[in-house]
Amino acid sequence: MPQTTSRRVWVPFGQSAKEVPEGLVADVFTGVDVDAPGGIPDSIDEVEFFVLPYLFINAHPELMARMPRLKVAQTLTAGYENVAPYVPEGVTLCNARGLHDASTAELAVTLTLSALRGIPRYVRQAEHGDWSPTYLDGDGVVDEALADKTVLILGYGSIGSAIERRLAGFEVEVLRVARTAREGVHALTDIDTLLPQADVVITVVPATDETRGMIDAAFLARMKDGALLVNVARGVVVRTDALMAECASGRLRAAMDVTDPEPLPQDHPLWRTPNVLITPHVGGASSAFLPRALRVIEEQLGRWAAGEELTNVVRLG
């Protein structure tokens, strides 16, 4: 009988290397420093399936050009705009749609509640031992409840539906918007008439040529006075200067897990803009990530080893 050789895969975690199906051999590639001695495994010429590390700064997608036997590239992110330009012709790209749904949805709701209830202000007060409830400010101002508000979810896919499930107990009305209309979901072309109805706009659209800069001055002007914009999508979806102008005026508020530019420089004026809450792109970075990432890797490698159709294949070009 002819001798068969094991196929080589690169995975980003030691746990996943131990669970590869029979017939596959795995090397662990974390990609922390590819220029250091031993930073790139000697097996690069043999790699047929490359699971890129989660963080783009560690992923080094440019290495795919040095993998002559590469057949599949698997990201651990739903977004793939930073990887797609590096995928060689003939290589199948798969994303990790669904992997970050729970964590991102939780953060979207967390940012919404924190911004409405004034949590950042209370954290700053606590640093100085300042017990000053908002309702004692003398102007009749109170922290806002999420209850009875209208929440517009812009980009109603798997993460958007996960956000709605987590909003189910908050007594809100949900408006769903996607690129194309379907039952219960408005088309993006309806956004002009929907924005004035929304107290909270949560955006989870992917970064594409169509969505880049879509939340601009005209979009923000259509939002109702006092509305809150929550961005857990990509920073480039929002025009930063236009958002700063609206928030600085006090007309709108924003809670952002992503920014443009990103990482946000220490001296960038967005840090100091009133009515803006910022977290450093941590939507997917929770305790839920590793076990779910391991499941994605295990399932995809199992399908590939068995010659079955892969999931979440990205259509390029």
Secondary structure by P-SEA (a helix, b strand, c coil): cbbbbbbbbbbccaaaaacccccbbbbbbccccccccccccccccccccccccccccccccccccccccccbbbbcccccccccccccccbbbbcccccaaaaaaaaaaaaaaaaaaaaaaaaaaaaaccccccccccccbbbbbcccbbbbbccccaaaaaaaaaacccbbbbbbbccccccccccccaaaaaaaaccbbbbbccccccccccccaaaaaacccbbbbbbcccccccaaaaaaaaaaaccccccccccccccccccccccccccccccccccccccccaaaaaaaaaaaaaaaaaccccccccccc
